[in-house]
C-alpha cells in the first residue's frame, strides 16, 4: 500500500525529477518508515502520509519551476524579436531596400525551384514508378530511336522485366460523333499491357484486353478524362456507345482518370495497337515506343546487361538490319529521367544561376547591415559594458537578420507566385508536367529553408564583427576611424564578391545571347516565310488505297494552288520542324554491303515540293505529276546524301533500292539533287535525305502553301478548301512556318530570357551595392575631405580619390568574376543544347561584360563622390 | 543574498563531510535541535536546485547501497557557506552592539 502511495506521489513531479532522485527517495522512505514503525503503526502511517504530502507538493513545485524556467528562455527570444522589429522599424529605408533585394532573390529561387520540383523532383503518378523504364534503340547517329515489332517480342523474353508495353507516339485523328462537327484529336495506339505496366486502371469502364491487340479485334477506344469532359460533358453514359475515329467506328470501353496522361498530356484517346506475332512488321520499321516495368529485385543494370546481350545477338543474326557501322545498342532509362532528359540540364543550370542572384542579394544586405552598423556600434558597446555577453549580442543581431529574411521569404511567395505564372507562360510547350507547377508544401519548405539560410549567411559576418567591438575602443573617442577600417575591409570583400558573381552571370547571359543570335541566323535550308502549313490524316476507311489518297492529296493541292494569294502548294510526309522522323532501310547500287546507317531520312513528297519550300534544286529535276505509281521509280537526294554515297561523282542516274541488298524491290533512279534541310531544328545538323513521290501511300500529309504576301489570312482558306473536298476531315496544326520555327527555338529562348533576367537583376543589385558603399565611404570620410579641401585639394582630386576606392574594389571583383566565368562557362558549354556555335571563351562577350560593368560602377559611384566633392570645407568639418 | 534556513542547514551539515540524502535529513534535524524537519521530497528538490547552482555535487552510487548517492560541498558551496556565516555573524555582532543579546 505504502509503495503505491509513494509512487503516485512521485508521479506528481516531472519525470526528470523522478528519474534523477527516484531510487534515493525510495530508499530514504523505507529507512524512515522502518524507523517510524518502531514507534507503532500510527507513527508509520503518519510518516507515510506526511512524506506523500511533501513529495506531492515538491513535485508540483518542481513542475512549476521548470515551466517558469522554460518560459523565461522563451521570453528571451521574444525580447530579441521585439528588439529586431524595433531596429528594423526605426530604419525604414534600410529595411525596405533589404526586403526588396531579399524578396527578389528568394522569390526568383522559389519560382525556379517550384518548376524544378514539379518537373524533375516529383515522382511520376504511376504505381512504384521508380521501377518503370523506357527502352530505346540506340544508334551512333540516333541515340534514341524507336523499337520494331520483332524487337518488341525479343525484349519480352528479358528476365529482369516484369512486364513490357508499347505505344505509337500520338498522332492526329479526326473524331466524329453523330450530329457533331469533325474534331481534331490526338490518338495513340497502345498495347493492352501498357496500362498494366504503368499500373493504371480506368476510372470508368475498363482498359484493353490482350485480345484486342489482335488484327480485326481492335474496334474499341479508351477516352482521356480531358476529352470526356470536353466533348461528352463528363457523361458516364458514353460507355458502350460508338464514336468514329478516323472514320472508323469504335466502342467506348473506358475512361481514364485525370492523372493518367501517358505518353503526353495532349493525348485524347487510346486505341489498341495491332500486333501480329506470327507475321510481324519488318525488323527495320522502328515505329514503337516501349515502356517496361522491372521485376521486383531486378536492377536497371541487370536489365541493361540482358538487353545488351540481345542487341549483340541481333547484330550477329541480322547484319542487314543492324550493320556494324551503325553501332546498334539498346538504351534503357528510368522513365522519369527519360521524360525530363531534355529539360533537366537547362533547369539545373537555371537553378544554379538563380542561386547566384540570391548570393548577391545576401552580400548586398550584409553590406547594408555593416553600413548601418556605424550608428549601432555605441548601442551595442554600451550593452556589452553593462554585461551582455558576446553570444547574446550575436544572437540578437542574428535574430534581426533572420527576422528580415523570413519576412522577405513571406513577401517572396507573392512574387514567386507571379513569377511562376510568367515562367509557365514563357516555357516551351513541350516541358512535361509543367501544368502541375504550384507552390506545394515542398516548395514552401524550400522557401523557408533558404530564407533561414539566407538570414544566417548575410547576418553572420556583420553580427560577428559588431559584437566583437570592445567597449573601450568604441566608447572612446574617434570611434569611427578605428572601427571603420576593419569594417570597410569586410564591406569591400563583400562588394568584390558581389561584382564577381554578377560578372559570371552576365558572361553566362552574354554567351547565351550570342548563341541564340547564332541559332536564329542559321539557314534552315528553305524559305520560312511567307509559308503556311496544315496537316491532314486520311482515314483508311474512306481512303482505303494509295490511289484514292494520292487523288485526294493531289486535288487538294491543285485547289490550294488556285487560291488567290498562293504562289505554290505542295505536301510532304514529314515537314521540317515537325519533330517527327522517318527512315527506311535501303541499298545503294555498287556498295559492298548495306548502305543505310540509320541517319538517312526518308520523305514522300508531291510535285512542286522543293519549289514551294524554297529548297534549291542543285541538279536534275523535281518530281512532276507524271511520276506516279505507273512511271519508272525515281528519287531525289539531298546534297549530303549525294556526297556520302557518290563522293564527287555525278549522282544523277545512280540507283538504289528500298530494303536490303537481297531485297526484290525495284531499282530507283536518282533524278535530282537538292540542298540540305535542317529537319530536326536549327540547332540540329542536316541529315542526308532522300525524297520519293507518293509510293508507300502515307495516310498523313502536311500541306505547305507558299503565299505571295502575309500567310495569316490563308490559314482560314486552307480549312475551307479541305471542308469543300471532304466535310468529315479535321485539319491539324494550321499555322505559319515562321511560328513553327519560332516554337522550335522556344527552349533556348526560355533559357536566354531567364538567364538574362537573372543577370540584369544581379547587375542592378550590384549597382545598388556599389552606390551604397560609395555613399557610405563618403560619409565616413567627410571630415577628411573637409580637411583636404581646406588644405587646398581641388574638386577633381577629391573626386578621383573618392571614385578610386569603389573602382578599385569593383575592378578586383571584375577580374575575379572574369576568371570565374572562364571556369563556369566551360561547364556551361558541357550542358547539352545551351551554347550553339560559340566558344565558352568568346572574347567579345567577356569584353562587353567588362565594359558594361565598368560603366555601371562609374555611374553608381559617381553621384555620392560628386556630392562630397562639392561640399564646402566648413560644412564637412562640422559633420563630426 | 541571504540563504534560506533549509539551504543553510544542508550546507552546514555537508561541511562536515559527505552524506547521503537520508543522512542529511537526520543531521539537519539534529543540527537544528529538532526544529527543522525536511520532508524527503523537499530535500531532493532543494538538493537538485543547489546542484544546478553549483553549490553541491553528487558522487557516484554508494557501494553496497546502489540506490543512494553521496552529496558533498563544491568549492563554490564552501565559499557561499562561509560568506553566509560571515553575514550572519555580522548581524549577530550588530545585535550585540545594540545590547539585544545582553542577559
Interface residues (C-beta under 8 A of the other chain):
Chain A: X9 X13 X17 X20 X21 X23 X24 X25 X26 X27 X28 X29 X31 X32 X50 X51 X53 X54 X55 X56 X57 X58 X59 X61 X62 X65
Chain B: X20 X21 X22 X25 X39 X40 X41 X42 X43 X44 X45 X47 X48 X49 X65 X66 X67 X68 X69
